Every structure is written in C-alpha cells, then in structure tokens.
Amino acid sequence: MNKQFQALPIDDRHANSAYPLVFMHDASITTGQWLEFVRRHSRGSSRLIAIRDRRGVVHALFSYRIDSDLRVRKRLSIGDLIVAHLAGSQIDDAVANVVADVAQQFGCQIVTIERPFVTRRARDAGCPTADALRRGNWRIN
C-alpha cells in the first residue's frame, strides 16, 4: 500500500486491534457488540478492512460488499466508514488507495460510499475520503 499505512482484513483474530477506533467513534458500542458485528461480517456477504500504521494503530475502518447496479456493472459498496483524521496524516489517501485496490481486485467499475448519518457540519465539510477517491478518477455515488 504505502510506507506509512497498510490494509488489514478484520476477522475474529484482528477484531481487538480495531476496537479502540470504534470506541473513539461511538463509546456506546461495547466490546461484545463489536465482536458480534465482526462475526456477522465474517459470515455474511460483506467484509471488514482496517488501515493501520507501522505501529499497528488502526486509523480507519470500513466494510465492503460487491453489488451490481441497474446496468449490471459491478459496484463496490463501502459502508461503516470510520476515519480518524490526524494533522499531517495521509489517511484519506490511504483509504482511497485501499478502496481502489479492492475495486480493481473484484473488477468493480463504480464505488458507492454509504453515509448512514449526515450532520449539517459534515454535509458542508464534504468527505475527504471521497475527495481522495475522486482524485484517483473513481466515480463516487
């Protein structure tokens, strides 16, 4: 991926490494709830990927699944996106690179990033991760 970040598929073995980011995002999510979420994604049609730095600290997390649109084109659907934005970090570009790699791996022609909740502030600010994908010439819905 790059020298600073690497992608890590999240399963039962690696679930604990991503929990601090999940807790920072929403402190009401218990460890048990997180582990059940990971188990469901491990058995279902979607998967989880974390992006960690060289120290093993997880800075981003997302789920993905492969769908198709009305034109029967393969679509990579991104959900449950959590990104810890730190000053000077290139995490948005790292997430965009991983998403692009996954899309290419599965032959997806389009990427959809689901936004489960949008505050007015977030809507006005835009999505830095989606902006990074657009810079890479991916069509974002």
C-alpha angles and dihedrals in degrees: 000000000000139000096265103042139030134189120244124189108229117227134141091293095054101031095101093057091061098043096087089061091047091049091048089052095047119003091193091072108096125213089250092053091048093050091049090050090053092048091051091050091047091056099037136068095273130071136204128232128187126195114216136180126237090273091058095252111145112229100171141021135185142164123225140189135179115243135160130233129222090278088056092246117148112254128194107217115202119199140161090038113181119174126178105213112208125178112267093011122134092207096128091055090046091052090047091051093051092047090049091049092050091047091052092045091058096035094246117169097193137034125212121194112200117217107201094184131014125191120200090249092051092047091052092046095050124212116294091197092053089047089054090051091050089053086058090056096252117146109236122199 
